[in-house]
Amino acid sequence: MTPRFERFVAIDWSGAKGARHKGIAVAACEGGGAPAMVEAPGGVWSRIDVADWVIEAAKDKPTLFGFDFSFAPPFVARGGYLPGEATPESGPDFWAYVDRICEDIDLGAASLLESTHRRHFYFGKADGVKADFMHNRVCEAHYNAGGGGKPSTVYDAIGAAQVAKASFAGMRLLHRVRPHVPIWPFDPLPGQGSLVVEIYTSIAARAAGRPKGRTKMRDMAALNDALSVLGCAPYAGPAPDDHGTDALLTAAWMRGAAGRSALWRPTPLDMQIAATEGWTFGVI
């Protein structure tokens, strides 16, 4: 049995330092219409604003929320999130740990990478051989083996494509949200109500016909062409930036994908993976 949702929300996330983040975009699809941007309080989202909005929106109607960051570091292959450190051994307990040790404003987590657990993260050549830091979750390795591409690891903290700061900041959000909204697959699929999942916006883009390596859409024509491939009405709002186009397209993709039972039962996913590393919705 697949969950039944009435609204589909995609959040393009940011781990940047500070209190407000232009890199955060929230888009929603309801009914059979086109996706729409969700306006931030004050015009620019904070991470706390997103968490609070999700908690309230989850009460309003059954909603599938998708966040584009890694919900946990690799665990299975190495036997721990930060080997050699005394850290928890389940995703939710690790989120609580991250939230407890990070004093960064607005659910930030840069201090975890830059000081508290600095030795686990690659910031440049001075840290040694980059390949020694490139550890992946089971889901990421499975996605790569299936031809999806090589996802970034949360231990790589250098460059524009790194997901480390965003992911650890996201774990603080998950800790804040989970008492109110279940988070799959750490929590089982609910029979009713709302749910949070991890997404890759690139999966939605590939499903919409965007070629590998060119998943970013930087104009309205490209966005609406991709929406058309998904059988979705064109977006008619103000022109979004590339974070907005990612969120809009992914919300539309989630609406079509949520009813596919196979996506909720990926073959490699077992109880240990579900409890420690989680899984990206859409990877089978």
C-alpha positions, 0 to 999 in steps of 0.5 A, spaced: 500 500 500 502 506 498 501 513 502 496 518 499 498 525 500 494 531 497 500 536 497 507 535 495 513 539 497 520 540 495 525 544 498 532 546 495 536 546 501 542 550 504 548 550 509 550 557 508 552 561 514 548 566 517 540 567 518 537 568 512 539 564 505 537 565 498 539 558 496 533 555 500 527 555 495 520 551 497 515 549 492 509 545 492 504 541 488 496 540 489 491 537 485 492 537 478 495 544 477 502 547 476 507 547 482 508 554 485 513 557 489 512 558 497 513 565 499 518 565 505 516 570 511 520 576 510 521 574 503 528 570 504 527 563 508 531 561 514 532 554 516 528 555 522 522 558 518 522 552 514 522 547 520 516 551 523 512 552 516 513 544 515 510 543 522 504 547 521 503 545 513 503 538 516 497 539 520 493 542 514 493 536 509 497 530 508 503 532 505 509 529 502 515 533 504 522 532 500 529 535 502 535 535 498 540 533 503 543 527 506 539 525 512 545 521 515 553 520 514 555 513 511 554 508 517 554 501 514 560 500 510 565 503 516 561 501 522 560 508 525 558 515 522 565 518 525 569 512 526 573 513 532 569 518 536 563 516 541 557 518 537 550 515 537 548 509 532 542 511 529 539 516 525 535 520 529 540 519 535 545 522 531 541 528 529 540 530 536 547 529 537 549 534 532 543 539 534 546 538 541 554 540 539 552 545 534 551 552 537 551 555 530 545 560 528 539 558 525 540 551 525 547 551 522 552 546 523 559 549 520 562 548 527 561 541 527 566 540 520 570 546 521 572 544 529 569 539 533 570 533 528 575 537 523 579 531 522 573 527 518 572 532 513 576 534 507 577 541 506 583 541 501 590 538 499 593 539 506 588 534 509 591 528 505 588 524 499 581 526 497 579 519 496 580 517 503 574 521 505 570 519 499 565 514 503 558 513 501 552 510 504 549 504 501 544 508 497 549 512 494 553 506 492 547 503 489 545 509 485 552 510 482 552 503 480 545 503 477 548 509 472 545 515 476 552 518 477 556 519 483 553 523 489 557 527 493 559 525 500 558 528 506 565 528 508 567 532 502 567 539 505 570 543 499 567 546 493 560 549 490 558 542 489 559 540 496 553 537 500 557 537 507 554 543 511 547 543 508 546 536 510 549 537 517 544 543 518 539 539 515 540 534 520 538 539 526 532 541 522 530 533 522 531 533 529 526 539 530 521 536 525 521 529 527 517 530 533 511 532 529 512 529 522 515 522 521 521 521 517 522 515 512 525 510 512 527 512 519 520 511 521 515 507 517 510 509 512 504 512 516 497 510 514 495 517 514 498 524 515 504 527 512 511 525 511 518 527 510 523 524 505 530 525 502 530 527 495 535 528 489 533 534 485 537 531 479 532 524 479 526 529 478 530 532 472 532 526 469 525 523 469 523 530 466 528 529 460 534 533 462 540 530 460 545 527 465 550 533 467 545 538 465 540 537 470 540 545 472 534 549 469 536 556 468 530 559 464 522 558 464 522 555 457 527 549 460 523 549 466 516 548 462 519 543 457 521 539 463 514 540 466 511 538 460 515 531 460 512 530 466 505 531 464 504 537 468 501 544 467 506 550 465 509 554 471 506 561 470 509 565 476 515 570 477 521 567 474 525 563 479 532 562 480 535 555 479 534 553 486 527 555 485 526 551 478 529 545 482 524 545 487 518 546 482 520 541 478 521 536 483 515 537 487 511 536 480 515 529 480 514 527 487 506 528 485 507 522 480 512 518 483 509 518 490 504 513 488 509 508 485 509 502 490 516 500 488 519 507 490 517 505 497 520 498 497 527 499 494 531 492 494 537 493 498 533 497 504 533 493 510 532 495 517 539 496 519 540 501 513 533 504 515 535 505 522 542 508 520 543 511 513 536 512 511 534 512 503 533 517 498 526 517 495 526 515 488 532 510 488 531 503 487 
